[in-house]
Amino acid sequence: MGKRCLKAFVVGLLSVLLLAACSTGSSGDGDTIKIGANLELSGNVASYGQSILEGIKLAVEEINNDGGIDGKKIEIVEMDNKSESAEAVSVATRLISEEKVLAIIGSATTGNTAAQIDIANKEKVIVLTPSGTSPTLTVNDDGSVNEYIFRTSYIDPFQGTVAANFALKELGVKTAAVYIDSASDYSKGLAEAFIQDFEAGGGKIVANESYMQNDTDFRSTLTRIQSANPEFVFIPGYYGDVGLIIDQAREIGIDVPLMGADGWDSPTLVELAGADALNNTFITNHYSSGDPDDTIQNFVEKFKEKYNGKSPDAFNALGYDSVYLLADAIKRAGSLDSEKIKDALASTKDLQLVTGKVTIDENHNPIKSATILEYKDGEQVYRAKIDP
């Protein structure tokens, strides 16, 4: 190797080593603690990420106005993953290696959160998803727990179980159809839990159909569901597809109760489906702004004050709670060491948040209650709270 080549090699090697050294720097140097937000701020589920970010900003503002965490102010570094898994990986990489964040809040969906698992575990950076509900995010197929992955939301099986019990016991139905997004682990996981508990409770599944994400015409499949004459239809999908499905279901004459989960929760759902079509539909969700609980009503008041009278949805609340869940762990850890914060987060017990009193279980999932909401003339109406 010539001297010129040797010099270039040494310079390149030093650059690599310097980059590696920088990537392990503290995110709490100085007077700030940098937290990343890896969210769907554009793309087909942008409503989720935008709502989560609003909740995050309110919580950070409150904590900082109250003196921060041990005198350090929280700084949120927000980045848009465009509702794409590949972009979620790119964003996580930039947040960790360039921005040196202490932890990442996000993503909103299961798929975009799953894309960050490897880098989070490798770099030992906490990823806290506000609303990724698949059990596989925190627990692998072999039963091992992903050490640095946590969530603020409850998991899909709980939502599916709550929906099945509500259909059987509250609505009194005996037959149901299930209509899922064939490409969504979220949709499939919810459906699996619903079917298992509905049948265990004496119900019968008379139709089990699927659609492709971003389809626009669902009438042929809905007609097959209609011909099976179900008393109830479970549609565990995201609002962009579900809005069209509900509109077309009512159009062809399906007038039985329809139900979904937190994936329905977006103002866009009402725009797509129409207020009338949404009557006699229900969702399981993480909270309701109509819940009379004092903690919830205090949050609603503060949110409306910050956002010009806007009523906070569940994703607003989950974003807000994610900041407080993480801040509580940092305080209890008494350190900005990722491993100590991770251990503190895992030991969270009876922490009162807006979406419930939270205890983190051995699988990094929160144990807390679920809420049933009913749509009436386009508005979500609080129906009941279901304890785990």
N, C-alpha and C positions, 0 to 999 in steps of 0.2 A: 504494500500500500504506500503510495507517495505521500510526501509531507502535506500537499494540498488536500488530498483525500482524507488523511489522518486528521487534519485540522477540522474539516467539515464534519467528520464523524464525531469528534469530541464535542463540537458546538451543538450538534444535533442531540447527542446523548445528554448534555447538560440541560438542554431545553426540555427534554422529556422528564428528566429528574426534577427540574424546577416545577413543571406542570403538576407532577405527581405530589410534590411537597405542598404546592398551593392548594391542591384538592382536599387536603386533610386539615386545612387551617380552621380555626375556631370561627363559628358563626355568631359568637357572642362577644367579640372584641369591641372595646369602646362602650358606648352607651346604648347599643341596640341589640336585639335578638332577631335575627332574620329568619322568617318562616316563609317557605314557598307555597304558592297556590297554583296547582297544576289542574286547570279547570276547562270545561267545555264552554268557552265564551263565544264560540261561533260553531256552525255545523248543525247537525240534525237534532241534537239534544241541548242546544245552547241555553234554553230556558233554565235547565237544572244548574248549570255552572254559573250563570248570571245571578240566580237567586242565592246560591251558596256564597258567592263573593259578597253580596250585599250583607248577608248575615255575618260573615267574617269581618267586614269593615266596621260594623256596628260594635262587635265584641272588642276588637282591637282599640277602637276609639275609647270605649269605656275603661278598659284595663289601663291604657296609657294615661288617661285623665286621672285615674286613681293611683298613679305613681308607678305603673308598670310592674314588672316582675323583679323583685329585689332591686328596684331602682333603675332597671334597664327597660327601655321602651321597645315594644314589638314593632318590627318593620315587615310588612307583607310584600313579597316579591311575586306579583301575579303574572302568569303566562297562560296563553291560550293553546290548548291541545287540539283545537278544531274538531272535537268529537271523534278523533281518530287515534287508534291504539299506537300506531307508529309514531305519531306526533307526541303522544303522551310519554313515550320512551325518550324522545329527543328533549322534551321539556324537562323531564326529571334529570337527565344528564346535565343539562345546562344549569339547572337550579343547584345541583350538588357540586359540580366541578368549577363553575364560573361564579355563581352567586354565593357559594359556601353556606347554604341555608342549614339551620339546625334540624329542621323537620319539614315535611311536605304535607299540606292538607289537599286532598284530592286523590283520585279524580271522583267525579260524580257517579259514573257507571262502573259496573263490575269489570267489563272488558278493558277499559282504560286504566283502571286500578291494577288489574292483573298484569298488565304490560310493564308495570314498575317493580314487580316483586323481586326479580333477580338483582336489579341494581340497588334496591333498598337494602336487601340482605347483604349483598357484597360490600357496599360502602358503609353499612351500619348507620343508615339514616332512616328515621321513623317516617312511614307513610301512613297517614290517618285519613281514611276515606269517610266522608260524611254520609254517603248514601250507597256505597257498593254493597249489595246485600247477599251475594253468593257465598255460601260457606267455604268454597274452595279458595277464597282470597286469603284467609288466615290459616286454613288447615289443608295440607296436601293429601293426595290419595293414600299415602302410606300412614297417615295419621299424625305426621310431624307438623308442628306449628311454625308458620313463618314468623321468625323472631321479631322482625321490625315492622310488621303489617298489623294495623289496628283499624277498628271502625267505630263510628258513632251511631250508626243505624243498627237495628236488629236484623236478623238474617231471613232469607227467603222461606225456609220451612215454617218459621213462626207465622209469617204473613199468610202462607197457604193454609195452615192449620186454623188460624183465626177466621179466614174467609169461609172455610168448609163448615166450621161450627156455627158461624153466623147464618149461613144458608140453611143448614139443617134445623137449628134451634130457634132462630129469630124469624126467619122467613117461612119455615115449615115446608121447604121443598124436598122432594124425594128423588127427582131426576135432574141431571145437569149435563150441559155440554161444555167442553173446554176448547178454546181457540187460542193457539199460541204462535209466537214468532219463532219460526223454525231455526233461525240463526242466532237466537239469543239465549245464553246460559241463564240469564235472569228469568226470562219467560219460562223456560223449561223447568228450572228449579222450583218456581212457584207452582207450576201446574202439577209437578210430581207430588209435592206435599199436599196440594189441594185434593188430588184424586185419592191418595192414600187415606187421608182422614175423612173425606166424604164417604168413601166406600166403607171404611171401618165404622162409621156412624150409621150405616144402613142405607145410604144413598146409592143411586145407580148412575153411572156415566153412560149416556146414550149416544154421544158423539164426541169424537176427539179429532179436531182438525187443526191445520196449521197454515200460516201465510208467510210470505217472504217480506222482510223489511223493505220499506219504501214502495211496496205495491200501492196502487191507487184504486183498483176495482176489486172489491171483496164479495161481490154479490153472488157469484156462483157457489162459493164455499158457504156463505151465509144461508143460501137456499138449502144446501144439504143439511146444515144444522137445523134449520126451520122444519125440515121434513122429519127429523127425529123427534120433534115435539118436546123439547126439554122445558122444564119449569124455570130454569135458571141458566145463565151462560157466564162462565168465568173467562175473562180475557186479560191475562197478565202480560201486558205489553207496555210500550212507551207511548206517550201522548200523541205523537205525530201520526202514527198508524191508527191508534185506538180512536181518535177523533173521527176519522173517516169511516172506520168500522161501525161505530155507534150510529152515525148518520145513515149509513146504508142499511144497517140492521133494522132501524125503525122504518126506513123507507119501504122495505119489502114486507113489513108487517110483523117483525119480531118485537113483541111488546112485553116480554117477561123481564124480570129483574136481570140486570147486567152488573158484573162486579169485576174490579181489578185491584191493583195495589198502588204503591207509592209512585210507580211509573206514570200514572195518569195525572199526577199533580202538577198541572201547569195551566196558566190562564189561556194558553193556546188551545187546550182541549175544548173549551167552551166555544171558541171561535170556529173550530173545525166541525164539531158535532152539532152545535146549536143548543141553546138552553132547553128547548122543549124535548129534544131527543135524549138529553141527559136525565130527565126525570125518571125516577125508579132505577137509578144506578147508584152503586156504592163502591167505596174503596177502603182498604186498610191503609192506615197512614201513621206517621210518627207523632203527630200532634194535630190539634185543631185550634185555630185562633178563637173559636167559639167556646172552648173549654173554660169553665168559670174558675179554674185553679188560679190562685193569686200569682204564682210564679209566671204562668203563661200570660196573664193579663198585664202584668208589669212589662214583660217583653213586648207584647203587642203595642202598648202605649209608646214605649221608647222607639220602636221600629217605625211606627206611624209618624212620630215627631221628626225622625231623621229623613224619612222617604216620602214626605208630602202626603201623608194620609193613607199611603198604601198599606193594605192588610198583609201581614207576613204569611207566606205559605210554609209548607213543611221543609222545603230545601233552604229557605231563609233561616229557619230555626235550627236545622242541622249544621249549617255553616257556622252559625253563632255558637252552638254548643261545642263544636269541634275545637274552636279557639279556647274556650273555657276548660274543656277536658285536657287539652295539651298544656295550658298554662298551669293548671292545678298540679299536673305531673312534674313540670319543671320546678315549681315551688317546693314540692315535697322531696324532689331529688336533691335540692340544695346545691345544684351543680348544672353546668352546661355540657356535661359528659353524656353522649348519646346512650351509652349502655345503662347509666344510672336513671336517665329519664325513661328509657324503655321499661326498666324494671318498676319504676314508680307508676307508669301508665298501666302496666299489667296488674298492679296491686290496688287499683282504684276501687273504692268501696263506698256505696251509698252517697255518691256525689249528686247533689240536686242540680239538675239542668232543666232547661225549658221542655225538652222532649221526654222527661222522666227522671226518676232517681236511678242513677247508673252504678252498677257494679260490673267490672270487667271479669269475665270468666276465664277458665284456663285456656280457651281457644281464642282469646283476644276479642271476644264478642261482648257487647253490653247486654246485661239482663235488665229489661225495662218493659213498660206496658206498651200496648198498641191502641190505636184509636180507630173507630169506625166512623166514616163520614158518609153522608147521603147528599146527592146533588138535588137541589130543588130550585127550579127556574134559573139554573146556571150558577147558583151559589152553593158552596159547601156548607152543610149543616152538621154540627156535632151530634152524633148518635149515641156513642158509648165508648167507654175505655175498658180495654181487656188486659188484665194482668197476666204475666207469663206463668 
